[in-house]
Amino acid sequence: MTSYKQKATKGLSLVEITISMSILILIMLPSFMAFSSGNQGILMTDSEFRAHSAALELLEQTMSLPFDMLKTGYYESDAIVDGANFADTPVVYHLSFGPEYKPTMSIEDIKKNNKVIFKKITVSIKYPITKGSSQERDFSIKVIVNNDGI
């Protein structure tokens, strides 16, 4: 008669594999979360960098115009692209940022003894937090331009 004895097997049971996988997942989860948040931080930094560059680009081109050409007022993106709305002559801007970046600009007179001695230019850029996001952030930069004709 043959006896059916169980042979000692070398290997892992399904329960042991499941427990070890669960422990591995618990150990690796913080690492995956760190990489995920790091990637999101990089995307946010990229958006902030592009908004900062867009604001500087617009500000530098505006500052290059003669002082007397700058009209006081608040201008939305469409008026900025055209340029003729805030300067006495049509101005062609080279704006390298995309449509997801929405610029606004304000130009204010600073007077002393009823003479305009400075113009305060504020450029703001609204931009999405990350690509395709509906949430927006705002970056602003200000500068004062001197009237050299005084």
PLY file of the C-alpha trace (Angstrom):
ply
format ascii 1.0
element vertex 150
property float x
property float y
property float z
element edge 149
property int vertex1
property int vertex2
end_header
0.00 0.00 0.00
1.16 3.38 -0.90
1.06 6.04 1.70
0.26 9.56 0.69
2.52 11.66 2.79
2.92 15.28 2.05
6.34 16.14 0.92
8.00 19.21 2.40
7.93 21.79 -0.37
10.37 24.60 -0.74
8.51 27.76 -1.60
6.07 30.34 -0.36
2.36 30.04 0.09
-0.11 32.55 -1.30
-0.69 33.98 2.17
3.02 34.59 2.70
3.35 36.29 -0.67
0.32 38.50 0.04
1.66 39.55 3.43
5.12 40.31 2.07
3.64 42.36 -0.82
1.51 44.33 1.65
4.56 45.14 3.76
6.53 46.15 0.67
3.73 48.46 -0.47
3.57 50.10 2.96
7.32 50.67 2.88
7.38 52.02 -0.71
4.27 54.24 -0.46
6.07 57.24 1.11
8.73 57.07 -1.62
6.12 57.10 -4.37
4.32 60.00 -2.71
7.58 61.96 -2.49
8.26 61.46 -6.19
4.71 62.44 -7.07
4.76 65.66 -5.07
8.26 66.44 -6.36
7.03 66.15 -9.94
4.09 68.44 -9.15
6.52 70.93 -7.62
8.63 70.87 -10.77
5.55 71.53 -12.92
4.53 74.41 -10.67
8.02 75.86 -10.77
7.97 75.63 -14.58
4.67 77.56 -14.72
6.00 80.19 -12.31
9.17 80.56 -14.35
7.21 81.02 -17.58
4.91 83.59 -15.94
7.92 85.48 -14.57
9.60 85.45 -17.98
6.37 86.61 -19.67
6.01 89.50 -17.23
9.63 90.58 -17.71
9.32 90.32 -21.48
6.25 92.56 -21.54
7.71 95.00 -19.02
11.01 95.40 -20.88
9.28 96.05 -24.18
7.03 98.64 -22.54
9.95 100.34 -20.80
11.76 100.64 -24.13
9.07 103.01 -25.41
9.60 106.76 -25.06
8.21 108.11 -21.79
5.70 110.47 -23.44
4.14 107.66 -25.49
2.87 105.72 -22.47
-0.78 106.47 -21.71
-2.12 106.13 -18.19
-4.70 103.36 -17.77
-5.45 99.72 -17.13
-5.09 97.31 -20.05
-6.30 93.72 -20.50
-4.61 91.07 -22.67
-6.26 92.06 -25.98
-5.20 95.70 -25.59
-1.66 94.66 -24.72
-1.18 92.48 -27.78
-2.23 95.35 -30.02
-0.14 97.96 -28.20
-1.80 100.94 -29.91
-4.22 101.29 -26.99
-1.64 102.44 -24.45
0.90 104.16 -26.68
0.44 107.09 -29.03
1.54 104.98 -31.96
0.94 101.36 -32.95
3.40 99.18 -31.09
4.18 95.70 -32.23
5.10 93.48 -29.32
6.88 90.19 -29.63
5.19 88.10 -26.94
6.50 84.56 -26.76
4.13 83.23 -24.09
1.05 81.17 -24.94
-2.66 81.94 -24.60
-2.86 80.26 -21.19
-0.89 83.23 -19.79
-3.22 86.23 -19.44
-1.36 89.53 -19.05
-2.74 92.76 -17.63
-0.90 96.03 -17.33
-1.51 99.32 -15.57
0.33 102.56 -16.14
0.00 105.29 -13.52
1.37 108.84 -13.48
3.36 110.01 -10.47
3.31 113.81 -10.35
5.24 116.46 -8.51
4.22 120.13 -8.85
1.67 119.12 -11.50
4.37 117.59 -13.71
4.57 113.89 -14.45
8.01 112.86 -13.24
7.51 109.08 -13.10
5.25 106.42 -14.53
4.55 103.33 -12.48
4.10 100.28 -14.70
2.60 97.15 -13.18
2.48 93.96 -15.21
0.46 90.99 -13.92
0.29 87.55 -15.47
-2.44 85.06 -14.58
-1.40 81.51 -15.30
-2.65 77.99 -14.57
-1.11 76.25 -11.57
-0.29 73.21 -13.70
-0.93 72.39 -17.33
-4.65 71.97 -17.96
-5.59 73.15 -14.46
-8.57 75.45 -13.98
-6.97 77.03 -10.90
-4.91 80.13 -11.59
-2.14 82.03 -9.87
-1.09 85.60 -10.35
2.43 86.98 -10.73
3.03 90.76 -10.67
6.05 92.92 -11.22
6.28 96.70 -10.87
8.73 99.28 -12.06
8.97 103.07 -12.01
10.13 104.79 -15.18
11.79 108.21 -14.96
10.83 111.10 -17.22
14.17 112.00 -18.79
12.66 115.12 -20.42
12.40 117.01 -17.12
0 1
1 2
2 3
3 4
4 5
5 6
6 7
7 8
8 9
9 10
10 11
11 12
12 13
13 14
14 15
15 16
16 17
17 18
18 19
19 20
20 21
21 22
22 23
23 24
24 25
25 26
26 27
27 28
28 29
29 30
30 31
31 32
32 33
33 34
34 35
35 36
36 37
37 38
38 39
39 40
40 41
41 42
42 43
43 44
44 45
45 46
46 47
47 48
48 49
49 50
50 51
51 52
52 53
53 54
54 55
55 56
56 57
57 58
58 59
59 60
60 61
61 62
62 63
63 64
64 65
65 66
66 67
67 68
68 69
69 70
70 71
71 72
72 73
73 74
74 75
75 76
76 77
77 78
78 79
79 80
80 81
81 82
82 83
83 84
84 85
85 86
86 87
87 88
88 89
89 90
90 91
91 92
92 93
93 94
94 95
95 96
96 97
97 98
98 99
99 100
100 101
101 102
102 103
103 104
104 105
105 106
106 107
107 108
108 109
109 110
110 111
111 112
112 113
113 114
114 115
115 116
116 117
117 118
118 119
119 120
120 121
121 122
122 123
123 124
124 125
125 126
126 127
127 128
128 129
129 130
130 131
131 132
132 133
133 134
134 135
135 136
136 137
137 138
138 139
139 140
140 141
141 142
142 143
143 144
144 145
145 146
146 147
147 148
148 149
